[in-house]
Each structure stands twice: as structure tokens, then as C-alpha cells.
Amino acid sequence: MFGDKLGLWADCVIRDMSASGAKIELSQLVKLPPRFLLMHLSDGVAFEVVLKWRRGDLAGMAFEKRHPLTEAVEPRLEPVRTAWKALMPGFTPKPQG
């Protein structure tokens, strides 16, 4: 999520994640800004991230700050929490394997 009032977003798949960052897959047609918010839907967490690299449909980022969406968030992050609450009821994790 990014842009004015975090109103812009794109679906992605988290391909790899560590304590310090993540690798995501999303269409190379999506132009990512240098900083944005990555929502981990099933974990109920949003990360403030810095884009480190982009190669085709893959992008790597470093985490700057973690925000649990199960708790109250600062007003600027309320659009993220609202989106998470709206998306969670229909979310079904894909089987690993």
C-alpha cells in the first residue's frame, strides 16, 4: 500500500521473508515507490519497507518498522488496518508445497 492516504495497492505473493526483509512477487507493470507498506494478511501485520531491488516480477525490501494490525494503529495507518479487516474474512491461505 502506498500513495495518498495509502489508497494505492497491488496484490502480491510473499516468496521469502526473514526478520529483516522480504521478497515478493507481483506484476512488473506495478511501479513500486522507494518506500511503501507491505501487509502480511494471514499474520495480521503491516511492515514499513524500503525497496532494495526489483527484477521483473520480483522485488526485495528491507523492513523498517512492524505494525500489528490486531491492535490500534496510528491514524496514518488506519487505511491499512481497515483493508486488513475487510480482506480477512474471505482469506484462505494456499497450501504450501
C-alpha positions, -999 to 999 in steps of 0.1 A, spaced: 0 0 0 13 34 -9 3 68 -22 -21 95 -8 -38 81 23 -24 47 14 -51 45 -13 -30 26 -39 -23 -11 -35 -14 -42 -55 -18 -79 -48 14 -98 -43 28 -131 -31 54 -131 -4 80 -156 -17 106 -153 11 106 -135 45 132 -130 72 134 -109 103 149 -81 82 131 -81 50 111 -99 23 110 -109 -14 76 -105 -31 63 -114 -65 40 -90 -83 35 -79 -119 64 -59 -132 38 -35 -146 32 -23 -110 56 6 -103 67 4 -66 78 36 -48 110 36 -28 90 33 4 56 16 10 37 -7 34 36 -45 29 6 -62 45 11 -98 56 -26 -108 56 -26 -141 75 -2 -128 102 -22 -95 106 10 -74 103 20 -44 82 56 -36 76 70 -2 66 96 -12 39 123 3 18 126 -12 -18 161 -26 -22 159 -42 -57 135 -51 -85 140 -77 -112 110 -84 -134 81 -98 -113 103 -100 -81 111 -73 -56 132 -73 -24 127 -50 5 141 -42 40 118 -38 69 119 -5 88 90 -9 112 64 -36 121 28 -28 129 4 -54 144 -30 -49 128 -48 -67 156 -41 -37 178 -49 0 175 -26 17 150 -16 53 145 -41 73 124 -20 74 93 -21 36 92 -58 32 97 -64 26 60 -42 -5 62 -60 -18 93 -94 -12 76 -82 -31 45 -69 -60 66 -102 -63 85 -122 -62 52 -100 -88 35 -95 -113 64 -130 -129 63 -125 -142 28 -88 -151 30 -79 -187 26 -42 -195 27 -29 -215 -2 -14 -249 8 24 -250 9 42 -275 -12 
